[in-house]
Amino acid sequence: MNAAARGHPVRLVVRDDLQRSRLTVFFRLLLVLPHLVWLTLFGAAAFVLAFVMWLAVLFERRAPAPLHAFLASFTRYAVHLTAYLCLAAAPYPGFTGGDPYPVDVEIDPPARQGRWGAGFRLVLAIPAFVLSSALGGSVAIGNGYGGAAAGVVGGLTLVVAVLGWFAALARGRMPRGLRDAAVYAIGYGAQATAYALLLTDRYPDATPGRAVPQPELPTHPVAIAVDDDLLRPRLLVLFRFPLVVPHLVWLTLWSPFVLLAALAAWLVALVVGRVPWALHRFIAAFVRTWTHVLAFLTVVGRQFPGFVGREGGYPVDLTIVPPAPQRRLAVAFRLLLAVPAVLLSAAYGWVALVVGVLGWFAALATGRMPAGLRDLGAAALRYQAQTSAYALLLTSRYPDSSPALHARARLDPPPLLPDAAGAA
């Protein structure tokens, strides 16, 4: 188990092998209907007992073991159900949260908690609820879809589920990147749920990759490099949007020329199977500049960005490999092929916006950008940049939808569950 994941009292464990039965995928929403009824009943009981838990923690500073066990079971059940809904896992989940599941959560036993933190828990949890809503990672707090009336349309897991549904029907497998994106959202949702229910006083950690094992991130021609110290001068944070207006005007003026260059690159690549170096460099500078500006706007980056997209000129930077041969057929249908990536990029854009708003308030209060928010914002910007690079013919490699920032260390994965092992 990696140290980062082991350090949090609420840890996500993934034993999924990506295989999906087309029949259960096709009827997924029908199959889950009994769970949606049970979720309402289970959730009502959890809400009542959470109030009892709140009183107990206020007086005793520790959750009673029976209450902790019940609310932990509800949290695990919510994880299982959310994973099943968004196709992050294949087996039909149980109704108690007590059985092992391919996407599961480990929760530490009760520990001492501070009375002030417990007393204002729901107020303190608001930022976590907002981010969890953008991710759509927990039916327990109304942030999923199809399982709660308060579900957020357009959450990351909703887009993952729609795209994964088509992919799993076609291939009998859930794409690894989509599964990892859903798993990240579910893990954060589990931590937010556990924090709200007073199972732990540790605040949810937004850092991508907090799962066992860590998600994979294969090498990609468009990669993001983060070299940032998290310090944010408050004055620069306060006037962040006015400061970025000149960049937005400049990029708007630049955009028509980039579209013309992309059209020329498309025509040339259809003939010779490669984008000319000059066009590639011009378009890459535009994509890199957009990434620098968005990093500054969302408080992911600290310093004021430049206007020319120079590689190495910003702490949150893009590396884009030189032009390489591309298949002409893929070039011809590039915009059509890019549609799924554009949809997921829009969801990641919403996540980046929420990161920017939360980071703005946090940086004004503390003079620092929280590391988890910074890393999540950088991962969202990476996917958006890879989507732009793919659509604009800078690379033929499809964007990698995993929210991870770095490739994981080679660790032995947890053993498959008996059902998964049989299916494999």
C-alpha positions in Angstrom: 0.0 0.0 0.0 1.4 3.4 -0.9 2.1 5.7 2.1 0.0 8.6 0.9 -3.2 6.4 0.7 -2.3 4.6 4.0 -2.1 7.9 5.9 -5.8 8.8 5.6 -8.4 7.2 7.8 -10.7 6.6 4.8 -8.9 4.7 2.0 -10.2 3.4 -1.3 -9.1 -0.1 -2.4 -9.5 -1.1 -6.1 -9.6 -4.7 -7.2 -11.4 -4.3 -10.5 -10.2 -6.1 -13.6 -12.1 -3.8 -16.1 -14.1 -6.7 -17.5 -17.8 -5.8 -18.0 -20.8 -8.0 -19.0 -22.6 -6.3 -21.9 -25.9 -7.6 -20.6 -25.6 -6.1 -17.1 -24.2 -2.9 -18.6 -27.1 -2.5 -21.0 -29.7 -2.9 -18.1 -27.6 -1.1 -15.5 -30.2 1.5 -14.6 -33.0 -1.0 -14.3 -30.9 -3.3 -12.2 -30.1 -0.6 -9.8 -33.7 0.5 -9.1 -34.1 -1.7 -5.9 -30.9 -0.1 -4.6 -32.3 3.4 -5.1 -35.3 2.6 -2.9 -33.1 1.0 -0.3 -30.7 4.0 -0.5 -33.5 6.3 0.6 -34.4 4.2 3.7 -30.7 3.5 4.6 -29.9 7.1 4.2 -32.7 8.3 6.4 -31.6 6.0 9.2 -28.0 7.2 8.7 -29.1 10.8 8.9 -30.9 10.2 12.2 -28.0 8.3 13.7 -25.5 10.9 12.5 -27.3 13.4 14.7 -26.9 11.0 17.7 -23.2 10.6 16.7 -22.8 14.4 16.6 -24.1 14.7 20.2 -21.9 11.8 21.3 -18.7 13.3 19.8 -19.6 16.7 21.3 -19.8 15.2 24.8 -17.3 12.3 24.7 -15.0 13.4 21.8 -15.2 9.9 20.4 -17.8 8.1 18.3 -19.6 5.1 20.0 -18.4 1.9 18.3 -21.9 0.7 17.2 -22.8 4.0 15.7 -19.5 4.2 14.0 -19.9 0.7 12.6 -23.4 1.5 11.2 -22.4 4.8 9.5 -19.2 3.1 8.2 -21.4 0.4 6.6 -23.6 3.1 5.0 -20.5 4.9 3.7 -19.2 1.7 2.2 -22.6 0.9 0.7 -22.7 4.3 -0.9 -19.2 3.6 -2.4 -20.4 0.2 -3.8 -23.5 1.7 -5.3 -21.8 4.7 -6.8 -19.2 2.4 -8.4 -21.8 0.1 -9.8 -23.8 3.1 -11.2 -20.9 4.7 -13.0 -19.5 1.3 -14.2 -16.4 1.6 -12.1 -17.2 -2.0 -10.9 -19.0 -4.9 -12.4 -20.6 -7.2 -9.7 -24.1 -6.4 -8.3 -23.5 -4.8 -4.9 -25.0 -6.0 -1.7 -27.4 -4.0 0.4 -25.5 -3.7 3.7 -22.0 -2.4 2.7 -20.5 -5.3 4.6 -19.4 -7.5 1.8 -16.1 -7.0 -0.1 -16.4 -5.2 -3.4 -14.0 -4.5 -6.3 -14.2 -0.7 -5.5 -14.2 -0.7 -1.7 -13.3 1.6 1.2 -11.4 1.0 4.4 -12.4 3.1 7.4 -10.3 3.3 10.6 -11.9 2.6 14.0 -13.2 5.5 16.1 -10.6 8.0 17.2 -10.7 11.1 19.4 -12.1 14.2 17.7 -12.1 17.9 18.6 -15.3 19.3 19.9 -15.0 22.6 17.9 -14.5 20.7 14.6 -17.4 18.4 15.4 -19.7 21.3 16.5 -19.3 23.1 13.2 -18.9 20.0 11.0 -21.6 20.7 8.4 -20.3 24.3 7.9 -16.7 23.0 7.6 -17.8 20.4 5.1 -19.4 22.8 2.7 -16.2 23.2 0.5 -15.9 19.4 0.4 -19.6 19.0 -0.6 -19.1 21.6 -3.4 -16.1 19.7 -4.8 -17.8 16.4 -4.4 -20.8 17.8 -6.3 -18.5 18.7 -9.3 -17.0 15.2 -9.2 -20.4 13.5 -8.6 -18.7 10.8 -6.6 -21.2 9.9 -3.8 -24.9 9.0 -3.9 -24.8 9.3 -0.1 -24.7 13.1 -0.1 -26.8 13.6 -3.2 -23.9 14.1 -5.5 -24.3 11.2 -7.8 -26.8 10.7 -10.6 -29.8 8.5 -10.8 -29.7 7.9 -7.1 -30.7 11.2 -5.6 -32.9 14.0 -6.5 -30.2 16.5 -5.7 -27.8 14.8 -8.1 -25.6 17.1 -10.1 -26.2 16.9 -13.9 -22.9 17.2 -15.6 -20.7 15.8 -12.7 -17.6 14.0 -13.8 -18.9 10.6 -13.0 -22.1 11.2 -15.0 -20.0 11.8 -18.2 -17.7 8.9 -17.3 -20.8 6.6 -16.9 -22.3 7.7 -20.3 -19.0 7.3 -22.2 -18.2 4.1 -20.3 -21.6 2.6 -21.1 -21.0 2.9 -24.8 -17.4 1.7 -24.5 -18.3 -1.3 -22.4 -21.1 -2.3 -24.7 -18.8 -2.2 -27.7 -15.7 -3.8 -26.1 -16.9 -5.7 -23.0 -14.4 -3.6 -21.0 -14.4 -0.4 -19.1 -11.6 1.9 -20.4 -8.9 2.1 -17.7 -8.7 5.9 -17.7 -12.5 6.3 -17.3 -12.5 3.8 -14.5 -9.7 5.6 -12.7 -11.5 9.0 -13.1 -14.6 7.5 -11.5 -12.6 5.8 -8.8 -11.0 9.1 -7.9 -14.4 10.8 -7.6 -15.8 8.0 -5.6 -12.8 8.1 -3.2 -13.2 11.8 -2.6 -17.0 11.3 -2.1 -16.3 8.6 0.5 -14.0 10.8 2.4 -16.5 13.7 2.3 -19.3 11.4 3.5 -17.2 10.0 6.3 -16.2 13.5 7.4 -19.8 14.7 7.4 -21.0 11.7 9.3 -18.2 12.2 11.9 -16.5 8.9 11.2 -13.3 10.9 11.1 -12.1 14.5 11.7 -9.6 14.3 8.9 -10.6 16.6 6.1 -11.1 15.0 2.6 -7.9 14.9 0.5 -8.4 16.1 -3.0 -5.0 14.9 -4.2 -5.3 12.6 -7.3 -4.0 9.1 -6.9 -5.2 8.4 -3.4 -6.2 4.8 -4.0 -4.7 1.4 -3.6 -3.1 0.7 -6.0 -2.4 4.2 -7.4 -3.9 4.8 -10.9 -1.7 4.3 -13.9 -0.7 7.2 -16.1 1.0 6.0 -19.3 3.5 8.2 -21.0 1.7 10.7 -23.3 3.1 13.1 -25.9 1.4 15.9 -24.1 2.3 16.0 -20.4 2.1 18.5 -17.6 4.9 19.5 -15.3 4.2 21.1 -11.9 7.0 23.0 -10.2 5.1 25.2 -7.7 5.7 26.0 -4.0 2.0 26.6 -3.2 2.6 30.1 -1.8 0.1 32.7 -3.2 0.5 36.4 -2.5 -3.0 37.6 -1.4 -3.0 40.7 -3.4 -2.2 38.7 -6.6 -5.0 36.3 -5.7 -7.6 39.1 -4.9 -7.2 40.7 -8.4 -6.6 37.5 -10.3 -9.5 37.9 -12.8 -8.8 41.5 -13.7 -5.1 40.6 -14.2 -6.0 37.9 -16.7 -8.3 40.0 -18.9 -5.4 41.0 -21.2 -4.6 37.4 -21.8 -8.2 36.5 -22.6 -8.3 39.3 -25.1 -5.0 38.2 -26.7 -6.1 34.6 -26.9 -9.4 35.6 -28.5 -7.5 37.5 -31.2 -5.1 34.6 -31.6 -7.8 31.9 -31.9 -8.9 32.6 -35.6 -5.3 32.2 -36.8 -4.9 28.9 -34.9 -8.1 27.6 -36.5 -6.7 28.5 -39.9 -3.4 26.8 -39.0 -5.3 23.7 -37.8 -7.2 23.6 -41.1 -3.9 23.8 -43.1 -2.4 21.2 -40.8 -5.4 18.9 -41.5 -5.1 19.3 -45.2 -1.3 18.6 -45.2 -1.6 15.7 -42.8 -4.2 14.1 -45.1 -1.6 14.2 -47.9 1.7 13.5 -46.3 0.6 11.9 -42.9 2.4 14.5 -40.8 1.8 18.0 -39.5 4.5 20.5 -40.7 6.9 21.6 -38.0 6.0 25.3 -38.3 2.3 24.7 -38.0 2.8 22.3 -35.1 5.0 24.8 -33.2 2.4 27.6 -33.7 -0.5 25.6 -32.5 1.4 24.1 -29.6 2.3 27.6 -28.4 -1.4 28.5 -28.4 -2.3 25.4 -26.4 0.5 26.0 -23.9 -0.5 29.6 -23.5 -4.1 28.6 -22.7 -2.8 26.1 -20.1 -0.6 28.8 -18.5 -3.5 31.3 -18.4 -6.0 28.8 -17.0 -3.5 27.7 -14.4 -3.1 31.3 -13.3 -6.9 32.0 -13.4 -7.8 28.9 -11.3 -5.0 29.6 -8.7 -3.3 26.4 -9.8 -0.2 28.5 -10.8 1.3 31.4 -8.8 3.1 33.7 -11.2 1.7 36.0 -13.9 1.9 34.1 -17.2 3.5 35.2 -20.4 1.8 35.8 -23.8 3.7 33.5 -26.1 3.5 30.0 -24.6 7.2 29.4 -24.2 8.0 25.9 -22.9 9.5 26.1 -19.5 8.2 29.6 -18.9 5.7 28.7 -16.2 5.6 26.6 -13.1 2.6 24.6 -14.4 3.9 23.8 -17.9 3.1 21.6 -20.9 5.6 19.5 -22.7 4.5 18.7 -26.2 6.6 16.3 -28.4 7.6 17.2 -32.0 5.3 16.2 -34.8 5.1 12.5 -35.6 3.5 10.5 -38.3 -0.3 10.1 -38.1 -2.7 7.8 -39.8 -4.6 9.6 -42.5 -8.0 8.0 -41.8 -7.8 9.1 -38.1 -6.8 12.6 -39.3 -9.8 12.7 -41.7 -12.3 11.9 -38.9 -10.4 13.7 -36.1 -13.2 16.1 -35.0 -15.7 13.2 -34.8 -13.3 11.0 -32.9 -12.6 13.9 -30.5 -16.3 14.2 -29.4 -16.1 11.9 -26.3 -12.9 13.6 -25.2 -14.5 17.0 -25.6 -17.4 15.9 -23.4 -15.1 14.7 -20.7 -13.0 17.8 -21.1 -16.0 19.9 -20.3 -16.6 18.0 -17.1 -13.0 18.4 -16.1 -13.4 22.1 -17.0 -16.2 22.3 -14.4 -14.0 20.6 -11.9 -11.2 23.1 -12.6 -13.6 26.0 -12.1 -14.7 24.7 -8.7 -11.0 24.2 -7.8 -10.4 27.8 -8.8 -13.2 29.2 -6.6 -12.3 27.1 -3.6 -8.6 27.8 -4.1 -9.3 31.5 -4.4 -10.9 31.6 -0.9 -8.3 29.3 0.6 -5.4 31.3 -0.8 -7.0 34.6 0.4 -7.4 33.2 3.9 -4.0 31.4 4.3 -1.7 32.7 1.6 -1.3 29.2 0.2 -3.1 27.0 -2.3 -4.0 23.6 -0.8 -1.8 21.0 -2.4 -4.7 18.6 -3.1 -6.7 21.3 -5.0 -3.6 22.4 -6.9 -2.9 18.9 -8.0 -6.5 18.2 -9.0 -6.6 21.4 -11.0 -3.4 20.5 -12.7 -4.8 17.1 -13.6 -7.9 18.7 -15.1 -5.9 21.2 -17.1 -3.7 18.3 -18.4 -6.7 16.5 -19.7 -8.1 19.7 -21.3 -4.7 20.3 -23.0 -4.4 16.8 -24.3 -7.9 17.1 -25.7 -7.0 20.4 -27.5 -3.8 18.8 -28.7 -5.6 15.8 -30.1 -8.4 17.9 -31.8 -5.8 20.3 -33.3 -3.6 17.5 -34.7 -0.6 18.0 -32.4 -0.7 14.3 -31.6 -2.6 11.2 -32.7 -2.6 9.9 -29.1 -6.0 10.0 -27.4 -6.3 11.9 -24.1 -5.8 9.9 -21.0 -8.8 10.5 -18.7 -7.2 9.3 -15.5 -6.9 12.3 -13.0 -3.4 11.1 -11.9 -0.5 13.5 -12.4 2.4 11.0 -12.3 2.9 7.4 -13.2 2.5 5.1 -10.2 5.3 3.0 -8.7 5.2 -0.6 -9.7 3.3 -2.2 -6.8 1.6 -5.5 -6.5 -2.2 -4.9 -6.8 -4.5 -6.2 -4.2 -5.7 -9.7 -5.0 -8.9 -10.0 -7.1 -12.1 -10.9 -5.2 -13.3 -14.5 -5.8 -16.0 -13.5 -8.2 -13.6 -11.2 -10.2 -11.0 -14.0 -10.3 -13.6 -16.4 -11.7 -14.7 -13.9 -14.3 -11.1 -13.3 -15.4 
